[in-house]
Amino acid sequence: MDRLLQPLLKINGQYQAISFEDAFQQIFGTCKDCSENSTLVMAAGDYTNEELYLIQRLARTGLHTNAIGSFDYYNRGTAFFIDKNDIVPFAELFASGLFICIFDENADTESMRVTRKIIDTCEKTPRYVFNTPSTLNISHYGNFFRCLNHYLLHENLAKGIYVDVLGKNFDTYKKNLLNEDFQQLLSLNGLKQEDIVAFADLIMHADAPVFLVWERLLDERGIIELENLCMLLDIQAKPSTGFLNIKADLNSQGLFDMGMFPEQSIGGRKMDDESVQLMADIFKMPVASQPVNISERLAAKGFQQCLLFNSTNDSLPEEVRQQVEQCTFSVLHTSCWDGQCDADLVLPAALPDEVYGTFTDSTRVPHNSKPENPGPLALNNLQQLSAVSELFGLAPLTDPTDIFLEYASFFQGGCRSKYRHFFR
């Protein structure tokens, strides 16, 4: 597949090369008067924090839309955003007493490679890997963890500071869960009660157990029940215990940190009046903030414009492809284009290893990207986004350091206790 180096505009069914300036004017001329939330903006997890920040800034101001989503978490919810204080850091894994692994053997990302290297280094640390001949075979982890939590509550085995003091909504969670049929929960994974009893005994008697989870194997209920489990057993915040979600794409975590969801602002803040006002003050423009159910709108093909940022050309959800076909105007930002996404305008994107900026790993630690080769594009991703944003009246931003300093002002220090430790 050939590298895309200049914008392509579809004219009378044929794609013709145009200048970057003309491409930006196409976006501005078509979208400047679009109604609120009529434009869908989606991004993949292979953009830097700085690029994602400019994407959501442009969407919520110039494009008047809060219909902002990600390909990584499409139809998966926002429960995968975990407070940094609740994540086991990579360094603490060396002191863990048991690795409980929910892995995809075919997964090969930087975060997975780091995790595997740590596990291999800790040769004496026992490990429990699901779906092997000698371990439990689990097809749906949400049901499994819910079944396990049911057993712990029914047998009065849940204990500790989260059950007694810190945990919020515990009584309601316990009542609702115990009203469910335990045998039915068992059957959903083809388990017997002795399977649950044995696994519960394993983790309750382990010294510093930690769950290492390839995130794409869990749905929203799975990650919620895993978090509930760690609170029920009081291992949520002890050193070297708890869980670590291993992110699938290079900067999947950055999607949350930069607010690429209708429900979230920058820094993982909830989209409330305070965060909206802060965005308006910093952007110096009104901000679109009304809730949008992207899945429902896509099912109804309810968007008039689409801007899709997918630099490495990963496959798009079918609903998104169908929406592109129905849009009055669509833009695809990608590095290599095979013509499969029939967008009206195709913009060339830099590859992840060609961009300056920061990526955030699975433990929410940022890392700098400083490529030796800036790539072949006349304008990098930041320059493209800044140029389009300037047409809509936003201040130009092209330097990664300046962008970092701006979005860092959204982050809140300390422990946001009122948002944490909820049994759900």
Secondary structure by P-SEA (a helix, b strand, c coil): cccccbbbbbcccbbbbbcaaaaaaaaaaaccccccccbbbbbcccccaaaaaaaaaaaacccccccbbbcccccccccccccccccccccccccccccccccccccccaaaaaaaaaaaaaccbbbbbcccccccccccaaaaaaaaaaaaaaacccccccccccccaaaaaaaaaaaccaaaaaacccccaaaaaaaaaaaaaccbbbbbcccccccaaaaaaaaaaaaaaccccccccbbbbbcccccaaaaaaaccccccccccccccaaaaaaaaaaacccccccccaaaaaaaaccccbbbbbbcccccccaaaaaaaaaccbbbbbcccccccccccbbbbbbcccccbbbbbccccbbbbbbbcccccccccaaaaaaaaaaaacccccccaaaaaaaaaaacccccccccccccc
